[in-house]
């Protein structure tokens, strides 16, 4: 079995600042990390590798510095790593990114058929959750998004059964391979890198592909040329000036505390009592 995991190197969102005058993101001095949701996807792929002796290939698109993210993935146990880097990829939105990654996966399939593609549910810099589904549509893969558990994998029947979190509950879905899976946080806990894998990751010769090696057939569909998305403004949320109100009770019993809180809410928002009564009836 061959699994491809798509990851992305992103700026650490905890240290990003927005310029107060230009309203643009200030990236200077902000360290780059592997997108946390992609690490969840990588761990799930590695768990399948442990159970089924799968071959795991990690794929990313970015500047040459993204090599660091790939070597980190190798240190966790991935077998192969491919970096798509070319000035032609610069400025890509989700549409252009999914086109480039899908083209690269087609190239990968020429050497070894791909059974599963994993991706995080979204990235912390864009938060669009569009690249994974975009790859699935371009490659004609069965698409399983927001997966919270992989229940079963039958390689003989080429079927996979997963739990997918949806509004109002959890769906249990079974589909044929090949498939693309985007996973939710909390599905697993990332393992620690072993010393042998860390040494292997440091020495491993990465595959570095430009647009030609990635099999890009139409250069107008990558980079800025292939990116119709326009970002008109980036801004930080306005800080709230209203302070939190502390509600104190004489009792430490949850029932009494809840009754006090509800009484306070009904006094402040009279329409709330009527709305709750209407919905209850």
C-alpha positions in Angstrom: 0.0 0.0 0.0 1.2 3.5 -0.9 0.1 6.6 1.1 0.8 10.2 0.1 0.6 12.8 2.8 0.3 16.5 1.8 1.8 18.8 4.3 2.6 22.6 4.4 5.1 24.7 6.2 3.3 27.7 7.7 4.2 30.7 9.9 3.6 30.1 13.6 0.2 31.8 14.0 0.8 32.4 17.7 3.6 34.9 16.7 2.0 36.6 13.7 1.2 40.3 14.0 -0.8 42.6 11.7 0.7 46.0 10.7 -1.4 48.7 12.4 -1.2 51.0 9.3 -1.0 48.8 6.2 -3.2 45.9 7.7 -0.8 43.4 6.3 0.6 40.3 8.0 4.1 41.0 9.4 6.1 37.8 8.8 9.5 39.1 9.7 11.0 37.1 12.5 8.1 34.6 12.6 9.3 31.0 12.8 8.0 28.5 10.3 6.4 25.2 11.6 4.7 22.2 10.0 0.9 22.9 9.9 -0.4 21.1 13.1 -3.4 19.6 11.3 -1.0 18.0 8.7 1.0 16.4 11.5 -2.3 14.7 12.6 -2.7 13.4 9.0 0.9 12.2 9.0 0.6 10.3 12.2 -2.6 8.5 11.0 -0.7 7.5 7.8 2.2 6.2 9.9 -0.2 4.2 12.0 -1.4 2.5 8.8 2.2 2.0 7.8 2.8 0.2 11.1 -0.2 -2.1 10.6 0.0 -2.8 6.9 3.7 -2.2 6.0 2.7 0.8 3.8 5.0 3.1 2.0 4.5 6.7 3.1 5.5 9.6 0.8 5.3 13.2 2.1 4.7 16.0 -0.4 4.8 19.7 0.0 4.9 22.8 -2.2 6.8 25.9 -1.1 10.2 27.7 -1.1 13.5 25.8 -0.6 13.2 26.4 3.1 10.2 24.0 3.2 12.9 21.2 3.2 12.9 21.6 7.0 9.2 20.5 7.1 9.9 17.4 5.0 12.9 16.3 7.0 10.8 16.6 10.2 8.2 14.3 8.5 11.0 11.9 7.6 12.2 11.9 11.2 8.8 10.7 12.4 9.0 7.7 10.0 8.0 8.7 6.5 9.8 6.8 3.7 10.1 9.4 1.0 9.8 13.2 0.7 9.2 15.4 -2.4 9.5 19.2 -2.5 7.7 21.2 -5.2 9.6 24.4 -5.5 9.7 26.8 -8.5 9.3 30.5 -8.8 6.3 29.7 -11.1 4.5 28.4 -8.0 4.8 31.7 -6.1 1.6 33.4 -5.0 -0.6 30.3 -5.5 -4.1 30.3 -3.9 -6.0 27.1 -3.1 -7.1 26.5 -6.7 -3.5 26.7 -8.1 -2.1 24.8 -5.1 -4.5 21.9 -5.6 -3.7 21.8 -9.3 0.1 21.6 -8.7 -0.2 19.0 -5.9 -2.6 16.9 -8.0 -0.2 17.0 -10.9 2.7 15.9 -8.7 0.7 13.0 -7.3 0.0 11.8 -10.9 3.8 11.8 -11.4 4.2 9.8 -8.2 1.7 7.3 -9.4 3.8 6.5 -12.5 6.4 4.9 -10.2 4.0 3.5 -7.6 0.2 3.5 -7.5 -1.3 5.6 -4.7 -4.0 4.0 -2.6 -4.6 6.8 0.0 -3.9 10.5 0.1 -3.9 12.2 3.5 -4.2 15.9 4.4 -5.0 18.0 7.4 -8.5 19.4 7.6 -7.1 22.9 6.9 -4.0 25.0 7.4 -3.6 27.6 10.2 -2.5 30.3 7.8 -5.3 30.1 5.3 -8.1 28.2 7.2 -9.9 27.5 3.9 -10.0 23.6 4.0 -10.1 23.7 0.2 -6.8 22.1 -0.9 -7.6 18.5 0.1 -11.0 18.4 -1.5 -9.5 20.2 -4.6 -6.9 17.4 -5.0 -9.6 14.7 -4.7 -11.7 16.3 -7.4 -8.8 16.8 -9.8 -7.6 13.2 -9.3 -11.1 11.6 -9.2 -10.5 10.2 -5.8 -13.2 9.2 -3.3 -13.3 12.1 -0.8 -13.7 11.6 3.0 -13.4 14.9 4.9 -13.4 15.7 8.6 -12.6 12.1 9.5 -12.4 11.4 13.2 -11.6 7.7 13.1 -10.5 5.0 10.7 -12.6 2.0 11.6 -11.3 -0.6 9.1 -9.2 -1.0 6.0 -9.6 -4.0 3.8 -6.8 -4.2 1.3 -8.1 -7.3 -0.4 -11.5 -5.7 -1.1 -9.9 -2.3 -1.4 -12.3 -0.7 0.9 -12.0 1.7 3.8 -14.5 2.5 6.6 -14.3 5.7 8.5 -16.2 7.9 11.0 -16.8 11.4 9.8 -17.9 14.2 12.1 -20.9 16.1 10.7 -23.5 18.5 11.9 -25.6 16.7 14.5 -23.6 13.6 14.8 -21.1 11.2 13.3 -21.4 9.4 9.9 -20.0 6.0 9.3 -18.9 5.8 5.7 -17.4 3.0 3.6 -15.9 3.6 0.2 -13.5 2.1 -2.3 -9.8 2.9 -2.7 -8.1 5.0 -3.8 -9.4 7.8 -1.6 -8.4 11.1 -0.1 -8.9 11.7 3.7 -8.7 14.9 5.6 -8.5 14.3 9.3 -9.6 16.2 12.4 -7.5 17.2 15.4 -7.8 14.8 18.3 -7.9 11.6 16.1 -4.4 10.7 17.4 -1.4 12.0 19.3 1.8 12.6 17.3 4.6 10.2 18.1 8.2 11.2 19.0 10.9 10.9 16.4 13.4 8.1 17.1 17.1 8.7 17.0 17.7 6.4 14.0 15.0 8.2 12.0 16.4 11.6 12.9 19.8 10.6 11.5 18.1 9.1 8.5 16.1 12.3 7.9 19.2 14.4 8.1 21.0 12.3 5.4 18.0 11.5 3.2 18.3 12.9 -0.4 15.0 14.8 -1.0 13.4 14.8 -4.4 13.1 18.4 -5.5 10.8 19.0 -8.4 10.2 22.1 -10.5 7.1 22.7 -12.5 8.4 20.4 -15.3 9.3 17.5 -13.1 5.9 17.9 -11.3 4.2 17.3 -14.7 2.5 20.7 -14.9 0.8 20.8 -18.3 -0.6 24.3 -18.2 1.6 26.9 -16.6 -1.3 29.4 -16.6 -3.0 27.4 -13.8 -0.2 27.7 -11.2 1.2 30.6 -9.2 -0.4 34.0 -9.5 -1.6 33.4 -13.0 -3.7 30.5 -11.9 -5.0 32.2 -8.7 -8.3 34.1 -9.1 -8.5 34.7 -5.3 -8.1 38.4 -4.3 -7.4 39.3 -0.6 -8.8 42.8 -0.2 -7.8 43.3 3.4 -6.2 41.6 6.4 -7.0 43.0 9.8 -6.8 42.1 13.5 -10.1 41.8 15.4 -11.1 44.9 17.4 -10.4 44.4 21.1 -13.6 44.2 23.2 -13.9 47.0 25.7 -16.7 45.4 27.7 -15.5 43.6 30.7 -16.7 40.2 31.8 -19.4 40.3 34.5 -18.9 38.1 37.6 -21.9 36.3 38.9 -21.5 35.2 42.5 -23.7 32.7 44.4 -24.0 31.7 48.0 -24.2 28.0 47.1 -21.6 25.7 45.6 -24.2 23.4 44.1 -24.3 23.3 40.3 -28.1 23.4 40.3 -28.2 26.6 42.4 -25.4 28.2 40.4 -27.3 27.5 37.2 -30.5 28.9 38.6 -28.7 32.1 39.6 -27.1 32.5 36.2 -30.4 31.9 34.4 -32.1 34.4 36.6 -29.4 37.0 35.8 -29.7 36.3 32.0 -33.5 36.5 32.0 -33.4 39.8 33.9 -30.8 41.2 31.4 -32.5 39.7 28.3 -36.2 39.4 28.9 -36.9 38.1 25.4 -34.6 35.1 26.1 -37.2 33.4 28.4 -39.9 33.7 25.8 -37.6 32.3 23.1 -36.7 29.3 25.2 -40.4 28.6 26.0 -41.3 28.9 22.4 -38.6 26.4 21.3 -39.4 24.0 24.2 -43.1 23.9 23.2 
